[in-house]
């Protein structure tokens, strides 16, 4: 499965710009996003309280998580590294578009 992940921190922000960037990337690379995860929540919230935390528990080998930038995953470097480690242990990939990372 290929997941598109968009997150903004406050209700005053709109995640549609992130979704547009991911959709444009997917179209240009002939990729189909199978499932979208969009949330309005601060990354200072515990990962277990965020939809991303639930998704990490469901990921299976070969899945790909695409987000606009690595900062959408978490607030601190340690949290982001933990998320990436979880994905690597599950043999999943994480792609970030702004930094052009392909992890996994």
C-alpha positions as CSV (number, residue, x, y, z in Angstrom):
1,X,0.0,0.0,0.0
2,X,1.1,3.6,-0.6
3,X,0.0,6.1,2.0
4,X,-0.1,9.8,1.6
5,X,0.4,11.6,4.9
6,X,-0.4,15.3,5.6
7,X,-0.3,17.0,9.0
8,X,-0.8,20.5,10.2
9,X,-0.5,21.7,13.7
10,X,-3.6,23.9,14.2
11,X,-7.1,24.2,13.0
12,X,-6.2,27.5,11.4
13,X,-3.9,25.7,9.0
14,X,-5.0,23.7,5.9
15,X,-3.4,20.3,4.9
16,X,-4.8,20.6,1.4
17,X,-1.5,22.2,0.1
18,X,0.4,19.2,1.3
19,X,-2.1,16.9,-0.3
20,X,-1.8,18.8,-3.6
21,X,2.0,18.5,-3.6
22,X,1.8,14.7,-3.0
23,X,-0.9,14.3,-5.7
24,X,1.2,16.2,-8.2
25,X,4.3,14.1,-7.4
26,X,2.2,10.9,-7.7
27,X,0.8,11.9,-11.0
28,X,4.2,12.9,-12.4
29,X,5.6,9.5,-11.3
30,X,2.6,7.3,-12.2
31,X,2.0,6.4,-8.6
32,X,-1.4,5.7,-7.1
33,X,-1.9,6.7,-3.5
34,X,-4.0,3.9,-2.0
35,X,-4.9,5.6,1.3
36,X,-4.7,9.2,2.7
37,X,-4.1,10.1,6.3
38,X,-4.7,13.8,7.1
39,X,-4.6,15.2,10.6
40,X,-4.8,18.5,12.4
41,X,-2.8,17.9,15.5
42,X,0.4,19.2,17.0
43,X,3.4,16.9,16.7
44,X,4.0,17.7,20.4
45,X,1.2,15.2,21.1
46,X,2.2,11.7,21.9
47,X,2.5,9.5,18.8
48,X,0.0,7.1,20.3
49,X,-2.6,10.0,20.3
50,X,-2.0,10.7,16.6
51,X,-3.4,8.9,13.6
52,X,0.2,8.4,12.4
53,X,0.9,6.3,15.4
54,X,-2.0,4.0,14.5
55,X,-0.8,3.8,10.9
56,X,2.7,2.8,12.0
57,X,1.1,-0.2,13.9
58,X,-0.7,-1.2,10.7
59,X,2.2,-0.9,8.2
60,X,3.2,-4.1,6.4
61,X,6.4,-5.0,4.5
62,X,6.6,-3.2,1.2
63,X,4.3,-0.3,2.2
64,X,5.4,3.3,1.3
65,X,4.6,6.4,3.4
66,X,4.8,9.6,1.4
67,X,4.9,13.0,3.0
68,X,5.8,16.5,1.9
69,X,8.7,16.9,4.4
70,X,10.2,15.1,7.2
71,X,9.1,17.6,9.8
72,X,5.5,16.5,9.2
73,X,6.3,13.2,11.0
74,X,7.4,14.7,14.3
75,X,8.7,17.6,16.2
76,X,12.0,16.3,17.6
77,X,14.9,14.5,15.8
78,X,14.6,11.6,18.2
79,X,10.9,11.2,17.5
80,X,11.4,11.3,13.7
81,X,14.3,8.8,14.0
82,X,12.1,6.5,16.1
83,X,9.4,6.7,13.4
84,X,11.9,5.9,10.7
85,X,13.3,3.0,12.7
86,X,9.8,1.5,13.1
87,X,9.3,1.8,9.3
88,X,12.7,0.2,8.5
89,X,12.1,-2.6,11.0
90,X,8.8,-3.3,9.2
91,X,10.5,-3.2,5.8
92,X,8.5,-0.1,4.8
93,X,9.7,3.0,2.9
94,X,9.3,6.6,3.8
95,X,9.5,9.2,1.0
96,X,9.8,12.9,1.7
97,X,9.3,15.2,-1.2
98,X,10.9,18.5,-0.1
99,X,14.2,16.8,1.0
100,X,13.8,14.1,-1.7
101,X,14.6,11.3,0.9
102,X,13.9,7.7,0.0
103,X,14.4,5.7,3.2
104,X,14.0,2.0,3.4
